[in-house]
Amino acid sequence: MGEVSSVEVRAVSAQRQGRQLGLPLLVASATIPLGLVLFATFGLAIPPRMILGDPATFTEQPSYLGLVSDMGFLGWWTAAVACLLAWSVDAPSRLRPVLLAGGLLSAILCLDDLMLLHEWLGEKPFFLFYAIASITYVWRYRAVHRQVGPALLAGALVLLATSLGVDAMRDLYEHIGPTLDRLAGSMLHIDLASLGQGRAAPIDTWRSRQGGDPMNMSLDDLRRIVEDGTKFAGIVTWAAYHVVLARFSLTERRTAAL
């Protein structure tokens, strides 16, 4: 009976805290986003449609413009929210550091991906930070990772590293890409060299250059598929691992409370 009473006391305490935080959270969630929009509009002189409008609408492109990229943001945030929520609800002491580290790292990755901070501030410092942070995160909490499911985490890191590797070869492609396009085109008897060479193009233009054949694409198009495809798969796998980690923490906490 004592154990049941302890659980009930925790539930009542959580309800009381929720009621106490309700009004402050309402005020914060309403005023902070609006304040950021007003600051961007009047303080930074950014046109409202640039930060409030849907990109596909004001660029007159199909609604699936940037769809995979947007889903990637959701993946990063899923990992961050799962970890930080599990960390905030009295997680077991041995899991609190790994949950906090995983949540913060996922949030940083999402903000960088969303705002392209690495392009503003320089790619090399960011990628060096990610390499050090990832290695530290995996090695320091390796005991927990082995318990939760190392295959998911390892798969995510391999996929993300592959994407970064392909991205790092972009400069090399810009020098040898046209030659490889012509060579591959002559071998496959398709007009590869006449297609995209690293320049952004409207979707309708790209489709018309394909001549209706989705297989008629340049090596740069294939590079983009590999780079962004492995990145998206890596993000989804990363999110899946951290959801499993959060569930593992909540299950262990519930078991300890019984």
N, C-alpha and C positions, 0 to 999 in steps of 0.2 A: 504493500500500500504506500510505503514511503517513496518508492521509486515512481509510482504513478502520480503522487502528489507533486513531486519535483518536476515532472513533465508538465503538469497542469500549471504550476507556478511560472514556468518558462513561457508557456503559451499566453497567460494573462499579461506577463511583462512585455511580451512582443506586441500584443494588441495595444497596450498603453503607449508604448513607444511609437507605434504607427499613428495613433491619434494625435500624439504630441507633434509629430513631424509633418502631419498632413498639411496644415496651413503654411508653414515655411516652405515646403516643397512646392505647393501650389503657386505661391508668390514667385519663387525662384524660377520654376519651369515656365512661367508666363512672361516674366520680365527679362530674363537673360537672353533668350533667343531674339526677342524683339529689340533689345538693346544692341545686340550684335549686328542685326540688320540695319538699324539706324546709324550705327557707327560706320559700317561699311559704305552706306549710301551717302551720308553727309560728311563723315570724317575722312574717308578715303576716296570720295567722289567716284564710287563705282556705280554705274547705272543699275537700277533695281532689277531689270530683266536679266542682267548678267549673273546675279546671285540668287534670284528668286524664280526665274523662268526655267522651264524645261529645255535643255539644250536641243532636243530634237524638234521642238516647236519653233524656236526662233532661228534655227539654221535650216528649217524646212527639209529635214531629213526624216526617214522612217522612224517610227516609235521605238524600234529596237536599237537605235544608235547608242553605243556604249553599254549595251545590256550586260555583257559578261563582266565588264569593268565594275558596273554598279553591283552586280551580284558578288563580286570579290569584296567590295566594301562590307556587304552584309556578312560575309564569312568572317572577316577580321573582327567585326563588332560582336558577332555571335560568340567567338572565342573569348573576347575581352569581358563581355557581360557575364557569361557563364562562370568564368574564373572569379571575377570580382564579387559576384553575388554569393558564390559558395564561400569565398573568403570572409565576407561580411557577416555571415550567419553563424559565427562561433565555430569555425572549422577546427578540426583536430590540430593541435599545436604543430605536429610534424608536417602537416600539409599547408599550413598558412603561408609560409614563405614561397612555396612553389606556385600556389594559386595567385598570390600577389604578383610574383615575377611574370607568370604566364599572362595574366590579365593586362599588366602594364605594357609588356612587350607587344602584345596583340593590338592594344590601343595605339601605341606609337606607330606600328606598321600601318594601321588603318589611316591614321592622320597623314602619314607620309604619302601613302598611296592616293588618298583623296585630294590633298593639297599639292602634291608633287614637290614636297619640300626638298627632296634630294636633287632636283633639277635647279632649284633656286640657290641652294647653299653649297652645292657640289656633291657629285655622286660618290667620290672616293671616301670622304669622311663618313658618310652615312653607311655605305656598304661595309667599311671596316668596323663600324660600331655594331652593325647587325651580325657580322661574323663573330666578333668577340662576345656579344650578348648571347647569341645562340649557343655557342660552344660552352660558355659559362653556365647557361641555363640547363643544358643537357647534362653536363658533367657534374655540377654541384648537386643536382637533384636526381641523379641517376638511379638511386635506390627506389624512389617513388615512381619514376618513369618505367622501371622494370616491372613494378607491380601493376601499373595501370594498363600498359599495352605498348611496348616499345615499337612494334611494327608500324603502328599508325604514325607515331612521331617521326620515326626514321623515314617513312615514305614521304611525309610532308617536307622534310628537310631536303631529301634527294630531289623532289620535284621543284622546289623553290630554287635550289642551287643550280639545277639544270636551266631554269629560266634565266637566272642571273648570268650563267655562262654564255648562253646564246646572246643575251643582251650585250655582254662584253665584246662579242665578236662582230658587233655592228660596224665598227670602224673598218675592220678587215673586209667585211662584205662590200662596203662602199667602194673599195679599191678593186676587188676582184669579181664583184657581183655581176656586172655587165658581161664580162668574159664568160663566166660560168653560165649565165642565162643563154648566151648564144650557143655555147657548147651543148648544154642540155637540150636546147630547142632543136639543134640539128640531129641529136641522137634520138629524140622522142618524136621528131617530125611535128612539133607544135611551136607556135610563135611565142616563145617565152620572152625574148628580148624586147618585144614591143609593149610589154605590160609594165606594171608598177616597178619603179626602181628606187623605192624608199621614200617617195613623195606621197603626201596625203592627197586623196582624191575623193570626190563625192561618190556615194554608193552607186548611183545610176551610171556614172562615167565608168567606174571600175567594172560594172556588170556588162556594159556595152563593149568594153575592150575584150572581155572574155568571149564575146561572140555567142553567149548563151551556154558555154561549156564551163562548168565549175572546175574542171580539172585543168583548164587552160590558164595557168597562173605562173607568175615569176618565182624565182627562188627566194626573193624578198618576201613575197606573200607566204611561202612555205615557212620561212624563218619566223614570220610573225605568228603563224599558227602554232609552231613549236614553242616559241617564247611565251606567248600569252596563254596558250593552252596548258602548258605545264605549270605556269604560275597559278592559273585558276584552279587546276586540280590540286596543287599544293596548298592553296588557301582553304579549299573545302576539306582536305585531309587534316590540316592544322586545326580547323574549327571542330571537326569531328573528335579529334584527340582531346581537345580541351573541354568539350562537353562531357566526354567520358570521364576525364579527370574530375570535373566538378561533381558529376554524379557519384563517383567513387568517394569523394569527400563527404557528400551529404549522406550517403549510405553508411559510412563509417561513423559519422556523428550520430545518426539515428540509432545504430546498433549500440553505441556507447551509452546512450541515454536510457535504453531499456533495462 
